Amino acid sequence: MMLSLREVEATAGRFQLGPVSAELGTGVTALLGANGAGKSTLMKVMVGVLPARRGSVTVRSGASGEYSRPGYLPQDFDAPRNTPVADYLGFVGWCRASRSRPVTDEEIHGVLGAVGLSDRARSPFGRLSGGMRRRVGVAQAMLGAPAVMVLDEPTVGLDPVQRSDLRALVVDLARERAVIVSTHLAEDVAAVADRVLILADGRQVFAGTTAELAARGGASTVSSETVERGFLAVVRAEGTP
């Protein structure tokens, strides 16, 4: 499973992204950067919501290298407020299904169970808490068993127990696919990430393993503290506050 970025550049309004180059394979890649660094913009380019102005984005899965549509949780995820959760997921599944791989009711109930919302299948989306809505967003990104998942701040609005459960789910999903997660939480990175990609003012300033990032901060072990120190060392070296 692989998402390949080659000299990617994009424009969103006045914001300029790139160039960004990275090979993101099976496992978890954390996308880091300050507010406005370009994380959400890059994720939109990864999934085709925003076209790249230059360069290429390639998503492949399996030995044959066939195209696989990424699963995507946008930062501003929302759904029709009066629609029951299972019905919404059924519609998303219908949109993503192919003749060779339909999305079944069993799969819909499976993804709801994975995010801890089995008992909310018939609840209207608008009656869910903010954390529950975020988990519905993760569930819809899982439909169709995509080879690549792109999750923009999936732990926002979750309580500590829910955040821990979601981290465990991300690690499990990443055993057989590439999962790209943006976050502001160093503890998320230390808990789940194999690799880290850092942006500053739209520019790629670091790409490496989580251990290599910790080493940039002078540490030999990975923890939330050493990840944060490494991140600060990288962005300050680039002249970013």
Secondary structure, 3 states (H helix, E strand, C coil): CEEEEEEEEEEECCEEEEEEEEEEECEEEEEECCCCCCHHHHHHHHHCCCCCCEEEEEEEECCCCEECCCEEECCCCCCCCCCEHHHHHHHHHHHHCCCCCCCCHHHHHHHHHHCCCHHHCCCEHHHCCHHHHHHHHHHHHHCCCCCEEEEECCCCCCCHHHHHHHHHHHHHHCCCCEEEEECCCHHHHHHHCCEEEEEECCEEEEEEEHHHHHHHCCCCCCCHHHHHHHHHHHHHHCCCC
